[in-house]
Amino acid sequence: MTEQSPEMPDTHDDSMALLSDAITQHRLMMRRRIIGRIAIANVAPALEITHLDVLDVVFRAGQVDRATIGSVAEGMRIDPSRASRIVAELVSQDVLERRVCQNDARRSILVITPKGQVLLNEVHAVKRQLLESVTAHWSADDLAQFSVLYHRFVDGLEDYARNHAGGEDAEPVVNAPKAPRAV
């Protein structure tokens, strides 16, 4: 850590200010996409960060249903034609495979290939290593409490975004289905 951990805030306003500062710092760090860049360098240098995002959406969607171009578009909040182009790039890189839906031949089901699974496993391993390093000196209780609270916080952000994206008249934003947590 570059700084000492802050003291426990005294007031609600102090807590909100501390949380706001931490979110800003986290957002700026995540913008650099360190985890994704390390994983790509280790496994698939020809891929881009956006490809990892699509791979993750396909993985999460596939945990609760079948992944499709539509679920990729919804999960990434992009136009279906853009989702289709990115998926085509991943198919050409042998990261994803398109299969015909048995119930509707017009619909493609997206499946992660063995190469895609290696990449996904590498991303998860890099993320796990980073988390282990950052929390190495935390007590088991601190880690357990933080993981539950952070999970609750992220779910709240997703709910808020779904209900408030684009103004009052906008349709709710649809996320890729939530799947079991993977590190």
N, C-alpha and C positions, 0 to 999 in steps of 0.2 A: 504494500500500500504506500502511496506517496504522501498521504496525510494521515494524521491521527483520526480515528473514528470520532464523530461528533458526540457531544454530550446529549443525554436524553432531553428532548425539548420540554419546556415548561408549560407552553400553552398550545392550544389547537392551531393558532396562526403560525407559531414557531414550527410545529410539526408539518404543516402544509408547505411552508417555505423550504424546510429541509428536504421534504419529499420532492418538491418541484425542482430544486437544485440537483438532486440525485438523478431524477428522470432526464433532465437536460444533459447531464454528464454522460449518462448511459446511452442516450440517443446519439450523441456525438461520437462515442466510441464504437457503437454498433454500426454506424454509417460506414465505417471503414471495412466492415465485413471480414474481420480477421479470421474467424473460424472457417468460413467458406473458402477464403483464399488459401489457407493452409491445406485444407482437404483437397482442393482442386490441384494444387501444386504437387501433392503427394500421389494422387491417383489419376487425374484426367486433365492435364494441362490445356487441352483444347476446349474445355468447357468454360462457360461464363458463370458469374454469380447468379444471374437470373435462372440458369438451368438448375441450380441447386434448389432455388425456391420452388420451381415446378416439380422437381423430384420429391421435395418434402410434401407438397400439396397432394401429389399422387399417392404417396405413402399414407398420409393421414386419411385421405378419402377412401383408400382401399381398405383401411382398417374397419370401417363401418358400412361400406357399400362398395360399389365399383367406381373406379376413377374414370372420368370422361373428360373430353375437351371442356364441356360445360362446368364441371367441378373445378377444373384448373382455372378457368376464367373467373368463376365466382371466388375461389380461394385466393387468387392473386389480385382480384378487383381490376381485371383487364378485359378488353374486348375479346370475344370468342375467336375472331380471326387472328388476333395477335397470339392468343393461347395456342391456336392451331399451328402457327408458324414455329413457335418455340418448341412445341411437342415434336414437330417434324424434324427440327434440328437434333433433338434428343434421340429420335428414332434413327436418324442417320449416323449418330455417334454410338449406336447400340446400347443406349442407356435405358430407353423405353421401347416397348413393343406395342403395336396396335393390334388388337384382336377384334373380331366381329362379335357383337353381342348376339347371343343365341335367341333372345326374345325379340330383337329388332335389328335386322341386318343392316339398317341404315346407320346404326349407332356403333361407334368404336369404343372398346374398353381398353384402357391403358394399363399396362403391366410393366413392372420394373424388371429389367433383365438381370442376369447374374452380374454383369459389369456395373449396372446401376445400383445393385445391392451392395457391391464392394464400395462404391462411392458413398452411398448412404451410411454404411457402417463406418467408413473413415470419418465422415462428418460427425457422426455421433461420438466416435472415439476422441476426436480432437476437442469437441465440446465438453465431453466428460473430463478429459485431461485438464482443460482450462478451469472447469468448475472445481475439480479436486485441488488444483493449485491455489485458487483464490480462497477456498474455504478450508485449507489444510489446518489452520490454527483455530478454527471455530470449534466450539463444544458441540457434541451431538445434539443437545437440546436447542442451541442456537440454529444449527443447520435445519433441524426438523421444523422449528417454528418459522424460520424464514421461508422454507420451501412451501409450506402450507399458505402462509400469508402472501407470498409472491404469486402463487398459483391463483389465489382468490383475487388479487389485484389485477392480474392479466385477464382473468375471466370477466371482471368488472369493466375493464377497458374494451374488451370485445363486445360486451353487451351494450355499452354506451355508444360505441361506433356503429353498431348495427341499428340502434334506435335513433341516432342523431346525425348520421352522415348525410351531407348534402342539403341540410335544412329541414324544416318541418314538413314540407310536402313530398320529400323524397321517399322512395321505397327504401325499406331497411336494407343495409348491406348484408349479403349472405357470405358467411365464411365457409371454408372447407370444413367438413364435419370434424368435430373434436374426436381425437383417437386417444387410446391409452398413451400416457406420457412416456416418451423415450428420451434418453439423454444422449 
